[in-house]
């Protein structure tokens, strides 16, 4: 890998880490950058998943204030995320990705609109979740994390919309929970890829360092940005990505 490619991946990692820790859109920046370095799509996807572990580390590190009071919920939901991530990784290594690609634009557009719609957060940012809501969230998190381990583009947007709509969280608190859940799914998928898949470690180092920095800064941006403008920005970005993915899937 040349120095110019390393700089490209590092810069893409910073942007991806920011986008991922703020809106769950890390792969919008990181995956195309890996393709630009000449990696084939499947290898780029695998390398991208491993690199995004650093986004998870940085974003969880930066989200510590918002994670206070969410321990019980996360302990209940993380097993669904872990199993979903494992299932997605196994699917990626054994099947083509056309099936997921065809439904992602619609899911992403729906999730983006759900993020924009207002919710009624509690003042302390903590939400009492009834058991039925926890069960629904567990199943939904499992499904999203299968996709996250499989391909991952915009999986964070789906999780963010889920936590906002069912949990009634503030954006900052929902985003913090999303960072932990998505980080878990990426982490278990990455472990599988490290053992059995062609990870390009030189790319992981350059991209991962950028992801760590961007991921650490993202929650700070969310914390100090008014809720409504940030929701609108995330929603617009998600809808734009949905349009692009829809074009690439159905018309290109």
Phi and psi in degrees as GROMACS dihedral restraints (atoms count N, CA, C in turn):
[ dihedral_restraints ]
;  ai    aj    ak    al  type     phi  dphi    fc
    3     4     5     6     1   -77.8    20    10
    4     5     6     7     1   165.6    20    10
    6     7     8     9     1   -63.4    20    10
    7     8     9    10     1   -37.6    20    10
    9    10    11    12     1   -63.6    20    10
   10    11    12    13     1   -38.7    20    10
   12    13    14    15     1   -67.1    20    10
   13    14    15    16     1   -38.5    20    10
   15    16    17    18     1   -63.5    20    10
   16    17    18    19     1   -42.3    20    10
   18    19    20    21     1   -65.1    20    10
   19    20    21    22     1   -41.4    20    10
   21    22    23    24     1   -58.8    20    10
   22    23    24    25     1   -46.7    20    10
   24    25    26    27     1   -67.5    20    10
   25    26    27    28     1   -38.5    20    10
   27    28    29    30     1   -63.0    20    10
   28    29    30    31     1   -45.9    20    10
   30    31    32    33     1   -63.9    20    10
   31    32    33    34     1   -41.7    20    10
   33    34    35    36     1   -63.8    20    10
   34    35    36    37     1   -34.1    20    10
   36    37    38    39     1   -65.4    20    10
   37    38    39    40     1   -42.0    20    10
   39    40    41    42     1   -61.6    20    10
   40    41    42    43     1   -48.0    20    10
   42    43    44    45     1   -63.1    20    10
   43    44    45    46     1   -44.1    20    10
   45    46    47    48     1   -64.5    20    10
   46    47    48    49     1   -40.2    20    10
   48    49    50    51     1   -62.5    20    10
   49    50    51    52     1   -41.8    20    10
   51    52    53    54     1   -62.7    20    10
   52    53    54    55     1   -50.4    20    10
   54    55    56    57     1   -63.0    20    10
   55    56    57    58     1   -38.4    20    10
   57    58    59    60     1   -69.8    20    10
   58    59    60    61     1   -43.8    20    10
   60    61    62    63     1   -77.5    20    10
   61    62    63    64     1   -18.1    20    10
   63    64    65    66     1   -94.5    20    10
   64    65    66    67     1   -44.3    20    10
   66    67    68    69     1  -132.7    20    10
   67    68    69    70     1    -0.8    20    10
   69    70    71    72     1    74.8    20    10
   70    71    72    73     1    27.5    20    10
   72    73    74    75     1  -116.9    20    10
   73    74    75    76     1    33.0    20    10
   75    76    77    78     1   -58.8    20    10
   76    77    78    79     1   -42.7    20    10
   78    79    80    81     1   -66.3    20    10
   79    80    81    82     1   -16.5    20    10
   81    82    83    84     1   -59.9    20    10
   82    83    84    85     1   -35.1    20    10
   84    85    86    87     1   -95.8    20    10
   85    86    87    88     1   -39.3    20    10
   87    88    89    90     1   -80.6    20    10
   88    89    90    91     1   -41.7    20    10
   90    91    92    93     1   -64.7    20    10
   91    92    93    94     1   -47.9    20    10
   93    94    95    96     1   -61.2    20    10
   94    95    96    97     1   -34.5    20    10
   96    97    98    99     1   -63.3    20    10
   97    98    99   100     1   -38.9    20    10
   99   100   101   102     1   -65.4    20    10
  100   101   102   103     1   -38.6    20    10
  102   103   104   105     1   -64.4    20    10
  103   104   105   106     1   -36.6    20    10
  105   106   107   108     1   -65.6    20    10
  106   107   108   109     1   -24.7    20    10
  108   109   110   111     1   -80.8    20    10
  109   110   111   112     1    -3.4    20    10
  111   112   113   114     1   102.1    20    10
  112   113   114   115     1     4.6    20    10
  114   115   116   117     1   -74.6    20    10
  115   116   117   118     1   140.5    20    10
  117   118   119   120     1   -67.0    20    10
  118   119   120   121     1   158.4    20    10
  120   121   122   123     1   -54.7    20    10
  121   122   123   124     1   -47.5    20    10
  123   124   125   126     1   -66.3    20    10
  124   125   126   127     1   -43.5    20    10
  126   127   128   129     1   -63.6    20    10
  127   128   129   130     1   -39.8    20    10
  129   130   131   132     1   -63.8    20    10
  130   131   132   133     1   -40.4    20    10
  132   133   134   135     1   -62.8    20    10
  133   134   135   136     1   -45.1    20    10
  135   136   137   138     1   -65.0    20    10
  136   137   138   139     1   -47.1    20    10
  138   139   140   141     1   -63.0    20    10
  139   140   141   142     1   -37.0    20    10
  141   142   143   144     1   -62.6    20    10
  142   143   144   145     1   -44.7    20    10
  144   145   146   147     1   -61.0    20    10
  145   146   147   148     1   -43.6    20    10
  147   148   149   150     1   -64.7    20    10
  148   149   150   151     1   -41.4    20    10
  150   151   152   153     1   -64.4    20    10
  151   152   153   154     1   -35.3    20    10
  153   154   155   156     1   -71.0    20    10
  154   155   156   157     1   -10.0    20    10
  156   157   158   159     1   -58.4    20    10
  157   158   159   160     1   -35.5    20    10
  159   160   161   162     1   -68.4    20    10
  160   161   162   163     1   -33.3    20    10
  162   163   164   165     1   -61.8    20    10
  163   164   165   166     1   -42.9    20    10
  165   166   167   168     1   -60.0    20    10
  166   167   168   169     1   -45.0    20    10
  168   169   170   171     1   -61.0    20    10
  169   170   171   172     1   -49.0    20    10
  171   172   173   174     1   -64.1    20    10
  172   173   174   175     1   -41.6    20    10
  174   175   176   177     1   -71.4    20    10
  175   176   177   178     1   -36.4    20    10
  177   178   179   180     1   -67.8    20    10
  178   179   180   181     1   -41.3    20    10
  180   181   182   183     1   -56.6    20    10
  181   182   183   184     1   -45.2    20    10
  183   184   185   186     1   -76.4    20    10
  184   185   186   187     1   -15.9    20    10
  186   187   188   189     1   -98.2    20    10
  187   188   189   190     1     9.6    20    10
  189   190   191   192     1   -55.3    20    10
  190   191   192   193     1   -41.3    20    10
  192   193   194   195     1   -61.1    20    10
  193   194   195   196     1   -40.1    20    10
  195   196   197   198     1   -76.6    20    10
  196   197   198   199     1   -15.7    20    10
  198   199   200   201     1   -84.0    20    10
  199   200   201   202     1   -12.5    20    10
  201   202   203   204     1   -62.9    20    10
  202   203   204   205     1   131.3    20    10
  204   205   206   207     1    88.7    20    10
  205   206   207   208     1    -3.9    20    10
  207   208   209   210     1  -105.7    20    10
  208   209   210   211     1     5.5    20    10
  210   211   212   213     1   -58.4    20    10
  211   212   213   214     1   -45.5    20    10
  213   214   215   216     1   -62.9    20    10
  214   215   216   217     1   -45.5    20    10
  216   217   218   219     1   -61.2    20    10
  217   218   219   220     1   -45.3    20    10
  219   220   221   222     1   -66.0    20    10
  220   221   222   223     1   -38.0    20    10
  222   223   224   225     1   -61.8    20    10
  223   224   225   226     1   -33.2    20    10
  225   226   227   228     1   -77.6    20    10
  226   227   228   229     1   -33.3    20    10
  228   229   230   231     1   -93.1    20    10
  229   230   231   232     1   -26.0    20    10
  231   232   233   234     1   -63.3    20    10
  232   233   234   235     1   -34.2    20    10
  234   235   236   237     1   -58.8    20    10
  235   236   237   238     1   -36.2    20    10
  237   238   239   240     1   -64.0    20    10
  238   239   240   241     1   -40.9    20    10
  240   241   242   243     1   -65.2    20    10
  241   242   243   244     1   -42.8    20    10
  243   244   245   246     1   -64.5    20    10
  244   245   246   247     1   -46.6    20    10
  246   247   248   249     1   -65.6    20    10
  247   248   249   250     1   -39.3    20    10
  249   250   251   252     1   -62.7    20    10
  250   251   252   253     1   -42.3    20    10
  252   253   254   255     1   -62.4    20    10
  253   254   255   256     1   -40.5    20    10
  255   256   257   258     1   -63.5    20    10
  256   257   258   259     1   -45.6    20    10
  258   259   260   261     1   -62.0    20    10
  259   260   261   262     1   -41.0    20    10
  261   262   263   264     1   -64.4    20    10
  262   263   264   265     1   -40.0    20    10
  264   265   266   267     1   -64.3    20    10
  265   266   267   268     1   -41.9    20    10
  267   268   269   270     1   -64.0    20    10
  268   269   270   271     1   -40.8    20    10
  270   271   272   273     1   -62.4    20    10
  271   272   273   274     1   -42.5    20    10
  273   274   275   276     1   -60.8    20    10
  274   275   276   277     1   -38.3    20    10
  276   277   278   279     1   -79.7    20    10
  277   278   279   280     1    -8.3    20    10
  279   280   281   282     1  -126.4    20    10
  280   281   282   283     1   -11.9    20    10
  282   283   284   285     1  -138.6    20    10
  283   284   285   286     1   158.2    20    10
  285   286   287   288     1   -72.3    20    10
  286   287   288   289     1   166.8    20    10
  288   289   290   291     1  -105.4    20    10
  289   290   291   292     1    13.1    20    10
  291   292   293   294     1   -61.6    20    10
  292   293   294   295     1   -36.3    20    10
  294   295   296   297     1   -61.1    20    10
  295   296   297   298     1   -48.5    20    10
  297   298   299   300     1   -66.1    20    10
  298   299   300   301     1   -40.8    20    10
  300   301   302   303     1   -58.3    20    10
  301   302   303   304     1   -32.3    20    10
  303   304   305   306     1   -75.9    20    10
  304   305   306   307     1   -25.5    20    10
  306   307   308   309     1   -99.2    20    10
  307   308   309   310     1   -16.9    20    10
  309   310   311   312     1   -61.7    20    10
  310   311   312   313     1   -44.3    20    10
  312   313   314   315     1   -56.0    20    10
  313   314   315   316     1   -43.4    20    10
  315   316   317   318     1   -67.2    20    10
  316   317   318   319     1   -43.2    20    10
  318   319   320   321     1   -61.4    20    10
  319   320   321   322     1   -43.4    20    10
  321   322   323   324     1   -66.4    20    10
  322   323   324   325     1   -42.0    20    10
  324   325   326   327     1   -62.2    20    10
  325   326   327   328     1   -42.7    20    10
  327   328   329   330     1   -62.7    20    10
  328   329   330   331     1   -45.7    20    10
  330   331   332   333     1   -64.2    20    10
  331   332   333   334     1   -39.1    20    10
  333   334   335   336     1   -64.3    20    10
  334   335   336   337     1   -40.1    20    10
  336   337   338   339     1   -68.5    20    10
  337   338   339   340     1   -35.2    20    10
  339   340   341   342     1   -65.3    20    10
  340   341   342   343     1   -33.3    20    10
  342   343   344   345     1   -67.1    20    10
  343   344   345   346     1   -37.8    20    10
  345   346   347   348     1   -70.3    20    10
  346   347   348   349     1   -34.8    20    10
  348   349   350   351     1   -64.5    20    10
  349   350   351   352     1   139.7    20    10
  351   352   353   354     1   -72.4    20    10
  352   353   354   355     1   152.7    20    10
  354   355   356   357     1  -127.6    20    10
  355   356   357   358     1   170.6    20    10
  357   358   359   360     1  -109.5    20    10
  358   359   360   361     1    93.1    20    10
  360   361   362   363     1   -76.6    20    10
  361   362   363   364     1   152.5    20    10
  363   364   365   366     1   -74.7    20    10
  364   365   366   367     1   154.3    20    10
  366   367   368   369     1   -64.0    20    10
  367   368   369   370     1   -34.6    20    10
  369   370   371   372     1   -86.3    20    10
  370   371   372   373     1     0.5    20    10
  372   373   374   375     1    76.7    20    10
  373   374   375   376     1     3.1    20    10
  375   376   377   378     1  -106.2    20    10
  376   377   378   379     1   140.6    20    10
  378   379   380   381     1  -124.9    20    10
  379   380   381   382     1   130.9    20    10
  381   382   383   384     1   -83.9    20    10
  382   383   384   385     1   116.2    20    10
  384   385   386   387     1  -101.6    20    10
  385   386   387   388     1   119.8    20    10
  387   388   389   390     1   -65.4    20    10
  388   389   390   391     1   162.1    20    10
  390   391   392   393     1   -62.2    20    10
  391   392   393   394     1   -37.7    20    10
  393   394   395   396     1   -62.1    20    10
  394   395   396   397     1   -42.8    20    10
  396   397   398   399     1   -62.9    20    10
  397   398   399   400     1   -39.5    20    10
  399   400   401   402     1   -63.7    20    10
  400   401   402   403     1   -39.6    20    10
  402   403   404   405     1   -65.8    20    10
  403   404   405   406     1   -43.3    20    10
  405   406   407   408     1   -62.6    20    10
  406   407   408   409     1   -44.2    20    10
  408   409   410   411     1   -62.3    20    10
  409   410   411   412     1   -41.5    20    10
  411   412   413   414     1   -59.8    20    10
  412   413   414   415     1   -45.9    20    10
  414   415   416   417     1   -65.6    20    10
  415   416   417   418     1   -43.0    20    10
  417   418   419   420     1   -66.1    20    10
  418   419   420   421     1   -41.5    20    10
  420   421   422   423     1   -62.7    20    10
  421   422   423   424     1   -41.7    20    10
  423   424   425   426     1   -57.1    20    10
  424   425   426   427     1   -46.3    20    10
  426   427   428   429     1   -65.7    20    10
  427   428   429   430     1   -45.1    20    10
  429   430   431   432     1   -64.6    20    10
  430   431   432   433     1   -37.9    20    10
  432   433   434   435     1   -74.3    20    10
  433   434   435   436     1   -24.2    20    10
  435   436   437   438     1   -60.7    20    10
  436   437   438   439     1   -47.8    20    10
  438   439   440   441     1   -63.6    20    10
  439   440   441   442     1   -39.1    20    10
  441   442   443   444     1   -61.7    20    10
  442   443   444   445     1   -41.7    20    10
  444   445   446   447     1   -73.4    20    10
  445   446   447   448     1   -23.3    20    10
  447   448   449   450     1   -83.8    20    10
  448   449   450   451     1   -50.4    20    10
  450   451   452   453     1  -135.3    20    10
  451   452   453   454     1   -54.2    20    10
  453   454   455   456     1    96.8    20    10
  454   455   456   457     1   -18.5    20    10
  456   457   458   459     1   -59.7    20    10
  457   458   459   460     1   117.7    20    10
  459   460   461   462     1    72.2    20    10
  460   461   462   463     1    14.1    20    10
  462   463   464   465     1   -59.6    20    10
  463   464   465   466     1   -34.6    20    10
  465   466   467   468     1   -65.0    20    10
  466   467   468   469     1   -33.7    20    10
  468   469   470   471     1   -64.2    20    10
  469   470   471   472     1   -41.1    20    10
  471   472   473   474     1   -62.8    20    10
  472   473   474   475     1   -42.9    20    10
  474   475   476   477     1   -66.9    20    10
  475   476   477   478     1   -41.9    20    10
  477   478   479   480     1   -61.9    20    10
  478   479   480   481     1   -43.8    20    10
  480   481   482   483     1   -62.9    20    10
  481   482   483   484     1   -40.9    20    10
  483   484   485   486     1   -60.6    20    10
  484   485   486   487     1   -49.6    20    10
  486   487   488   489     1   -68.2    20    10
  487   488   489   490     1   -33.2    20    10
  489   490   491   492     1   -69.2    20    10
  490   491   492   493     1   -42.8    20    10
  492   493   494   495     1   -77.2    20    10
  493   494   495   496     1   -42.7    20    10
  495   496   497   498     1   -86.3    20    10
  496   497   498   499     1   -40.1    20    10
  498   499   500   501     1   -84.2    20    10
  499   500   501   502     1   -22.6    20    10
  501   502   503   504     1    69.3    20    10
  502   503   504   505     1    27.9    20    10
  504   505   506   507     1   -74.3    20    10
  505   506   507   508     1   160.2    20    10
  507   508   509   510     1   -68.4    20    10
  508   509   510   511     1   160.3    20    10
  510   511   512   513     1   -60.3    20    10
  511   512   513   514     1   -43.0    20    10
  513   514   515   516     1   -63.0    20    10
  514   515   516   517     1   -41.8    20    10
  516   517   518   519     1   -71.9    20    10
  517   518   519   520     1   -41.3    20    10
  519   520   521   522     1   -63.5    20    10
  520   521   522   523     1   -38.2    20    10
  522   523   524   525     1   -65.8    20    10
  523   524   525   526     1   -39.6    20    10
  525   526   527   528     1   -62.9    20    10
  526   527   528   529     1   -45.0    20    10
  528   529   530   531     1   -63.0    20    10
  529   530   531   532     1   -41.2    20    10
  531   532   533   534     1   -59.0    20    10
  532   533   534   535     1   -41.6    20    10
  534   535   536   537     1   -60.7    20    10
  535   536   537   538     1   -41.3    20    10
  537   538   539   540     1   -69.0    20    10
  538   539   540   541     1   -45.9    20    10
  540   541   542   543     1   -65.7    20    10
  541   542   543   544     1   -47.6    20    10
  543   544   545   546     1   -67.4    20    10
  544   545   546   547     1   -36.4    20    10
  546   547   548   549     1   -61.9    20    10
  547   548   549   550     1   -36.6    20    10
  549   550   551   552     1   -66.6    20    10
  550   551   552   553     1   -47.2    20    10
  552   553   554   555     1   -61.6    20    10
  553   554   555   556     1   -44.8    20    10
  555   556   557   558     1   -63.2    20    10
  556   557   558   559     1   -38.8    20    10
  558   559   560   561     1   -64.2    20    10
  559   560   561   562     1   -45.9    20    10
  561   562   563   564     1   -70.7    20    10
  562   563   564   565     1   -36.3    20    10
  564   565   566   567     1   -63.8    20    10
  565   566   567   568     1   -41.7    20    10
  567   568   569   570     1   -63.0    20    10
  568   569   570   571     1   -37.6    20    10
  570   571   572   573     1   -59.6    20    10
  571   572   573   574     1   -41.8    20    10
  573   574   575   576     1   -65.0    20    10
  574   575   576   577     1   -44.6    20    10
  576   577   578   579     1   -63.8    20    10
  577   578   579   580     1   -37.4    20    10
  579   580   581   582     1   -60.4    20    10
  580   581   582   583     1   -35.8    20    10
  582   583   584   585     1   -80.6    20    10
  583   584   585   586     1   -40.9    20    10
  585   586   587   588     1  -122.4    20    10
  586   587   588   589     1    -2.6    20    10
  588   589   590   591     1  -120.6    20    10
  589   590   591   592     1   163.4    20    10
  591   592   593   594     1   -82.0    20    10
  592   593   594   595     1    79.5    20    10
  594   595   596   597     1   -78.3    20    10
  595   596   597   598     1   132.3    20    10
  597   598   599   600     1   -94.4    20    10
  598   599   600   601     1    96.7    20    10
  600   601   602   603     1   -68.5    20    10
  601   602   603   604     1   -31.9    20    10
  603   604   605   606     1   -62.0    20    10
  604   605   606   607     1   -36.6    20    10
  606   607   608   609     1   -72.9    20    10
  607   608   609   610     1   -37.4    20    10
  609   610   611   612     1   -60.2    20    10
  610   611   612   613     1   -41.7    20    10
  612   613   614   615     1   -62.2    20    10
  613   614   615   616     1   -51.1    20    10
  615   616   617   618     1   -66.0    20    10
  616   617   618   619     1   -47.0    20    10
  618   619   620   621     1   -69.9    20    10
  619   620   621   622     1   -42.1    20    10
  621   622   623   624     1   -63.3    20    10
  622   623   624   625     1   -39.1    20    10
  624   625   626   627     1   -62.8    20    10
  625   626   627   628     1   -41.7    20    10
  627   628   629   630     1   -64.1    20    10
  628   629   630   631     1   -41.9    20    10
  630   631   632   633     1   -61.7    20    10
  631   632   633   634     1   -38.6    20    10
  633   634   635   636     1   -62.4    20    10
  634   635   636   637     1   -45.1    20    10
  636   637   638   639     1   -66.9    20    10
  637   638   639   640     1   -48.8    20    10
  639   640   641   642     1   -63.7    20    10
  640   641   642   643     1   -40.4    20    10
  642   643   644   645     1   -63.5    20    10
  643   644   645   646     1   -36.0    20    10
  645   646   647   648     1   -67.8    20    10
  646   647   648   649     1   -36.4    20    10
  648   649   650   651     1   -79.7    20    10
  649   650   651   652     1   -28.5    20    10
  651   652   653   654     1   -55.4    20    10
  652   653   654   655     1   -51.0    20    10
  654   655   656   657     1   -61.2    20    10
  655   656   657   658     1   -29.1    20    10
  657   658   659   660     1   -65.1    20    10
  658   659   660   661     1   -40.6    20    10
  660   661   662   663     1   -62.6    20    10
  661   662   663   664     1   -46.1    20    10
  663   664   665   666     1   -62.2    20    10
  664   665   666   667     1   -40.5    20    10
  666   667   668   669     1   -63.2    20    10
  667   668   669   670     1   -33.5    20    10
  669   670   671   672     1  -107.3    20    10
  670   671   672   673     1    11.3    20    10
  672   673   674   675     1  -110.2    20    10
  673   674   675   676     1   135.1    20    10
  675   676   677   678     1   -53.3    20    10
  676   677   678   679     1   142.7    20    10
  678   679   680   681     1   -60.6    20    10
  679   680   681   682     1   -50.4    20    10
  681   682   683   684     1   -63.7    20    10
  682   683   684   685     1   -48.4    20    10
  684   685   686   687     1   -60.6    20    10
  685   686   687   688     1   -36.1    20    10
  687   688   689   690     1   -67.3    20    10
  688   689   690   691     1   -40.6    20    10
  690   691   692   693     1   -59.2    20    10
  691   692   693   694     1   -45.6    20    10
  693   694   695   696     1   -62.9    20    10
  694   695   696   697     1   -42.9    20    10
  696   697   698   699     1   -62.8    20    10
  697   698   699   700     1   -44.4    20    10
  699   700   701   702     1   -63.9    20    10
  700   701   702   703     1   -42.9    20    10
  702   703   704   705     1   -61.9    20    10
  703   704   705   706     1   -43.6    20    10
  705   706   707   708     1   -64.2    20    10
  706   707   708   709     1   -43.2    20    10
  708   709   710   711     1   -61.8    20    10
  709   710   711   712     1   -41.0    20    10
  711   712   713   714     1   -66.2    20    10
  712   713   714   715     1   -41.9    20    10
  714   715   716   717     1   -65.4    20    10
  715   716   717   718     1   -40.6    20    10
  717   718   719   720     1   -60.0    20    10
  718   719   720   721     1   -42.7    20    10
  720   721   722   723     1   -66.1    20    10
  721   722   723   724     1   -38.2    20    10
  723   724   725   726     1   -61.2    20    10
  724   725   726   727     1   -41.2    20    10
  726   727   728   729     1   -63.3    20    10
  727   728   729   730     1   -44.4    20    10
  729   730   731   732     1   -63.6    20    10
  730   731   732   733     1   -46.2    20    10
  732   733   734   735     1   -64.2    20    10
  733   734   735   736     1   -37.7    20    10
  735   736   737   738     1   -63.8    20    10
  736   737   738   739     1   -41.4    20    10
  738   739   740   741     1   -63.7    20    10
  739   740   741   742     1   -46.8    20    10
  741   742   743   744     1   -63.3    20    10
  742   743   744   745     1   -33.8    20    10
  744   745   746   747     1   -80.4    20    10
  745   746   747   748     1   -43.6    20    10
  747   748   749   750     1  -105.4    20    10
  748   749   750   751     1   -25.5    20    10
  750   751   752   753     1  -116.3    20    10
  751   752   753   754     1   -23.0    20    10
